[in-house]
Each structure stands twice: as C-alpha cells, then as structure tokens.
C-alpha cells in the first residue's frame, strides 16, 4: 500500500472525493441537528408567492426555546431586503406576515428570496419564489 505522500493522482482524487462526501454528510447531519435544536417547525404558507393575487405570505415557526429573535429577508444576490426585530419570543407558535415589500415599502422584483430566522440557539433558513 502506498503511503499518503506517494499516492497517485487518481488515488489522491478518490481520497479527496471520499473526504468531501464524508464532510458533506457531516454538514447535513449537523445542519439538521441544529435545525431541530433551534425550531420545532419553520414553514412559509406558500412556496411561490404572487403578491398581486395573494396579498401576504405567512412565515410560521415555533422556537424550541424562548428569547430574542430576528428575521431577515435576502435576495439571491445576498442583499438585505428587509428585517424584522421580533423582540422576545416564547417557545410557542409564531407567525409573521410579509406583503412582498422591501424596507422602503416598494414591491420586490420577481426572484428567489431567503428568510433567515435568528433565535437564541442558532439560525435557520427558508427560501421563497416571488412571481409578479
């Protein structure tokens, strides 16, 4: 068996791929574990949001622990579109409505948006497609 310092390029690629797959599995496991610790549920009432037809979309979540919360909305370019200071939340079902508008009260463009919920035990994310 060749030592690590004498691996062929092919063996090195296989080893890197294997380590990457293990790393991805660990990240997925860690992410799902963190998700379960942060919230017991996190949903958006619609997968596709059409502001002109539906008016608002509801972001629903249940923190596993009470404490201060923040909700951020980013576009696909990573720009902050809007934020909500949720104050101190209890470990009970919560709901926030969003009307499809940014912090300047302008309708957002069509595209993919990401809600990031920050709670005392960590952060979770959900995406939403907005169609105008």
Residue pairs with C-beta under 8 A, 6 or more apart in sequence:
2 8
2 11
7 15
34 121
34 122
34 124
35 42
35 124
36 64
37 64
37 121
37 122
38 63
38 64
38 117
38 119
38 121
38 122
38 123
38 124
39 61
39 62
39 63
39 64
39 117
39 119
39 124
40 62
40 63
40 64
41 60
41 61
41 62
41 93
42 60
42 61
42 62
42 117
42 124
42 126
43 59
43 60
43 61
43 126
44 57
44 58
44 59
44 60
44 115
44 126
44 128
45 57
45 58
45 59
45 60
46 54
46 57
46 128
47 128
47 129
48 128
48 129
48 130
48 131
49 57
49 100
49 128
49 129
49 130
49 131
50 130
50 131
50 132
51 99
51 100
51 107
51 130
51 132
52 132
55 99
56 97
56 98
56 99
56 100
57 97
57 98
57 100
57 128
58 95
58 96
58 97
58 98
59 71
59 95
59 96
59 97
59 98
59 115
59 117
59 126
60 93
60 94
60 95
61 93
61 94
61 117
61 124
62 91
62 92
62 93
62 94
63 69
63 89
63 90
63 91
63 92
63 94
63 119
63 120
63 121
64 91
64 121
65 91
65 119
65 120
65 121
66 88
66 89
66 90
66 91
66 120
67 88
67 89
67 119
67 120
68 86
68 87
68 88
68 89
68 119
68 120
69 86
69 87
69 88
69 89
69 94
69 117
69 118
69 119
70 83
70 84
70 85
70 86
70 117
70 118
71 83
71 84
71 86
71 96
71 115
71 116
71 117
71 118
72 80
72 82
72 83
72 84
72 115
72 116
72 118
73 80
73 81
73 82
73 83
73 98
73 113
73 114
73 115
73 116
74 80
74 81
74 113
74 114
74 116
75 81
75 108
75 109
75 111
75 112
75 113
75 114
76 111
76 112
76 113
76 114
80 103
81 102
81 103
81 108
81 113
82 98
82 101
82 102
82 103
83 103
84 96
86 94
86 96
89 119
100 107
100 108
100 130
101 107
101 108
102 108
107 132
108 130
109 130
109 132
110 130
110 131
110 132
111 129
111 130
112 127
112 128
112 129
112 130
113 127
113 128
113 129
113 130
114 125
114 126
114 127
114 128
115 125
115 126
115 127
115 128
116 123
116 124
116 125
117 123
117 124
117 125
117 126
